[in-house]
């Protein structure tokens, strides 16, 4: 066994999500090897990593077959894990490989227990057709015991927030430690203040961008820029139809995103029970306060009245309208220093130091 060597096993790099960014930072910052289920052109450039890469090649365009491959590939294609002293698992499928690493240390970095199995199960089912619900139930019956058995074999479970720590205790009955995800605070900058509020949350129902749009439909004198994409893009465009103060940029690269964020008045982020909320931290790093929601992990990153405004849980457009008027350009500008200071608590250096100690670096 290559004693002292660590590998990270992550579900996939199909797109640039928060989990993918965390794993990339972890492997790059601590020079770790990496194994993953699949990768697309929209994912991170893994060529910048110096460790060994293992592609399990789970890719498939057939939904059912892709699901089967996810369940089996991590179990049968990860025999190489025995060569490592420590394995860090990230995602909901990768822990299924834990039986291939019986000797050594197993660490699960939990972004959240699978939400379609636990806290959002009913919410997800309500959006499915009858046949889709049957498929979902069948998958859960197969996957849930495998997942819970794998988690019980972990030596350490790491939660990305106190919010997720509570979910882990409630649904998996496991103790965990909290290590917040990393933010490259030096990569975000205050670039001035133009005349728009900014949303860069993914366009799916959990992010509640529809509420943001409905609020700005009623505030024609306030500009909103939406820089993202997702499954709800067409529905959201229809809601915004006719409102000249609302613009969609579509997906943007990192440089354009940082430019738009750095020149905004403030960002708006009101997701449903967000796991942690890295978008809020990135906004703070750019010196921009956040119009957030008093739910989930957002409450751990924002300080009401100092680094933004927290509107009530399960918000209405009227709640957001009131908050926008409260967080006017002058007040937003006054919060800049507090925002930048707060973001420093979540800097990637802190994350890497804590993860390094966990694996004995």
Buried (B, 14 or more C-beta within 10 A) or exposed (E): EEEEBBBBBBBBBBBBBBBBBBBBBBBBBBEBBBBBBBBEEEBBEBEEBEBEEBBBEBBBEEEEEBBBBBBEBBBEBBEBBBEBBBBBBBBBBBBBBBBBBEEBBBBBBBBBBBBBBBBBBEBBBEEEEEEEBEBBEEBBEEBEEBBBEBBEEBEBBBBBBBBBBEBBBEBBEBEBEBBBBBBEBEEBBBBEBBEBBBBBBBBBBBBBBBBBBBBBBEBEEBBBBBBBBBEBBEEBBEBBEEBEBBEBBEBBEEEEBBBBBBBBBBBBBBBBBBBBBBBBBBBBBBBBBBBBBBBBBBBBBBBEBBBBBBBEBBBEBEBBBBBBEEBEEEBBBEBBEBBBEBBBBBBBEBBBBBBBEBBEE
